[in-house]
Amino acid sequence: MSLIRWVLGKLILFINLLTLPKPILRKKIDQDRVDKETKNLTIYQFEACPFCVKVRRFIWKNSLKINLKDAKKNKKFKSELVNEGGKHKVPCLKIVKKYSKTIWLYESTEIIKFLKKEFKLS
């Protein structure tokens, strides 16, 4: 079973590489603003997870500089995800709000919906 997962994971990553969308271009001042706003966002993910690939493709396409942490390969990141987020489930978006608590958002569709709303994307 692990061999099948490994092969499928590599296939997903290869197809993703071949079909990666072209990132949008913004004026420097607009991109700097977006970069500043994304500093408080982190995606916990597994490299070959199809739902994580979906979120990463959206991030790439929309030129969002969001910190990525692989919770499968790095025990520290896995521990952060489980102990602070409450679940060992990916993808997960960690949102650090100024003057309020941290929000942990799960599910690729919900993460993309949040990013579209937050950054006024289509």
C-alpha positions in Angstrom: 0.0 0.0 0.0 2.8 2.4 0.8 4.4 1.7 -2.6 1.2 2.6 -4.3 0.9 5.9 -2.3 4.5 6.7 -3.1 4.0 6.2 -6.8 0.7 8.1 -6.9 2.3 10.9 -4.9 5.2 11.2 -7.4 2.7 11.1 -10.3 0.6 13.9 -8.7 3.8 16.0 -8.2 4.9 15.4 -11.8 1.5 16.3 -13.3 1.4 19.4 -11.1 4.9 20.5 -12.3 3.8 20.0 -16.0 0.6 22.0 -15.5 1.6 24.7 -13.1 -0.5 27.8 -13.8 1.2 31.1 -14.7 1.3 33.4 -11.6 -0.5 36.7 -11.7 1.6 39.9 -11.9 0.9 42.9 -9.7 2.3 46.3 -9.5 5.2 46.3 -7.0 3.4 48.4 -4.5 0.4 46.0 -4.6 2.6 42.9 -4.3 4.4 44.4 -1.4 1.1 45.0 0.4 0.0 41.4 -0.3 3.4 40.1 0.9 3.0 42.0 4.1 -0.5 40.6 4.7 0.6 37.0 4.0 3.4 37.1 6.6 0.9 35.9 9.3 -0.2 32.9 7.3 1.3 29.4 7.3 0.1 26.3 5.4 0.8 23.0 7.1 0.8 20.4 4.3 2.2 17.1 2.9 4.1 17.4 -0.3 2.2 14.9 -2.3 -1.3 15.3 -0.8 -3.7 16.1 -3.7 -5.6 18.6 -1.5 -2.4 20.3 -0.5 -1.3 20.5 -4.1 -4.6 22.1 -4.9 -4.0 24.8 -2.2 -0.4 25.3 -3.3 -1.5 25.7 -7.0 -3.9 28.4 -5.9 -1.2 30.2 -3.8 1.2 30.0 -6.8 -1.4 31.2 -9.3 -2.3 34.2 -7.2 1.3 35.1 -6.2 0.8 34.7 -2.5 3.9 34.3 -0.4 2.6 32.0 2.3 5.0 30.0 4.5 4.7 26.3 3.8 5.5 23.7 6.5 5.7 20.0 5.7 4.0 18.3 8.6 4.9 14.8 7.3 8.7 15.2 6.9 9.3 17.5 9.9 8.4 16.3 13.4 8.5 19.8 14.8 5.9 21.0 12.3 3.7 18.0 12.9 3.9 18.7 16.6 2.8 22.3 16.1 -0.1 21.2 13.9 -1.3 18.7 16.4 -0.6 20.5 19.7 -1.7 24.0 18.6 -4.2 23.2 15.8 -5.7 20.2 17.5 -5.6 17.8 14.5 -3.1 16.0 12.4 -4.9 16.9 9.2 -3.7 18.7 6.1 -3.9 21.1 4.5 -4.3 23.5 7.3 -4.0 27.3 7.2 -2.7 28.9 10.4 -3.9 32.5 10.6 -2.2 34.7 13.2 -4.5 37.6 13.8 -3.2 40.8 15.3 -4.6 41.4 18.8 -6.6 38.2 18.8 -6.2 34.5 18.9 -4.7 32.2 16.2 -7.2 30.5 13.8 -6.5 27.1 12.3 -8.5 26.5 9.1 -8.8 23.0 7.7 -10.1 21.8 4.3 -8.6 22.9 1.0 -11.9 24.4 -0.2 -12.3 26.5 2.9 -8.7 27.7 2.8 -9.1 28.8 -0.8 -12.4 30.5 0.0 -10.7 32.4 2.8 -7.8 33.5 0.6 -10.2 34.6 -2.2 -12.1 36.7 0.3 -9.1 38.1 2.2 -7.2 39.1 -1.0 -10.2 39.8 -3.2 -9.3 37.1 -5.7 -11.4 35.2 -8.2 
